[in-house]
């Protein structure tokens, strides 16, 4: 794929941005490759979790490649050209950020996670960061808007007050503070981010998939609904997964999983 690599690692598909010389910033070609990698993951029934990361330890992703964008502007792109660009990237300027994956995704973050890179991390269900990770919407200083889901996903994760602090000020949040906020789910030693993400991916892959994916869907789709509608959605999806639930109850009755055995990842 050129600027993005796709690799199967056990039950996980690892999608890696491979532009360390540009802090893994995303230009148009990289965005196309990210979309292709996402589609490959969705089509692969054996890949149960997507792990998104950046090559090297310096940066997960520094966002959109503003130098490439400036070069495009210097070529005198007209309104028609801009419309064509917007149409091509209607699923998100960074490739797929306006889509919702059907299976879990984990961001494995090392170093800088900035601007659109943070929006990519927010797109994922879980975020694993190293001690030295730094996260923020630094495009604020250049007048570049958040258009890859950051204004919508961040408040759902950390609450409106903290989200607005990051969105309005553009300040950088260090890993431990991000953990306290719930912005990242776990902080690990330098260099362990991908390893830990893969451990979690394998743990998720071992669970019965129908009910796990059903519960994930209920949580994601119900987040913006009134409580009554959210409960109805949960009930409907739960009914659809009832056969797997019955099999699980039978295993429990036979003695499997007593005392919390097999819980957690």
Number of C-alpha atoms within 10 A of each C-alpha: 13 10 18 24 16 20 13 15 13 15 19 26 26 27 23 23 27 23 20 18 11 14 24 29 28 29 21 18 14 23 22 21 23 26 20 17 24 20 13 14 25 18 10 11 10 14 20 22 26 27 26 25 27 30 20 18 19 19 26 34 34 28 26 23 18 16 12 14 12 10 10 11 12 9 8 9 12 9 9 9 11 12 11 11 14 13 12 14 18 15 15 18 23 28 26 23 25 16 13 13 19 14 18 20 24 25 28 26 37 31 24 25 30 26 27 29 29 26 26 24 28 24 24 20 17 19 24 26 34 24 19 19 25 24 29 23 27 22 19 17 11 8 8 13 14 16 16 25 18 24 17 15 16 21 16 14 16 17 14 14 10 15 19 15 11 20 22 12 13 18 16 17 18 18 25 19 12 20 17 12 15 14 26 24 14 20 21 19 12 15 16 19 24 23 13 19 28 23 14 19 25 18 15 19 19 12 13 13 15 15 18 16 17 19 16 16 19 20 14 13 13 18 12 11 12 9 11 10 12 17 14 13 18 19 13 13 17 17 12 13 18 13 13 14 16 11 12 14 13 12 12 12 11 10 10 14 12 11 8 8 8 12 10 8 11
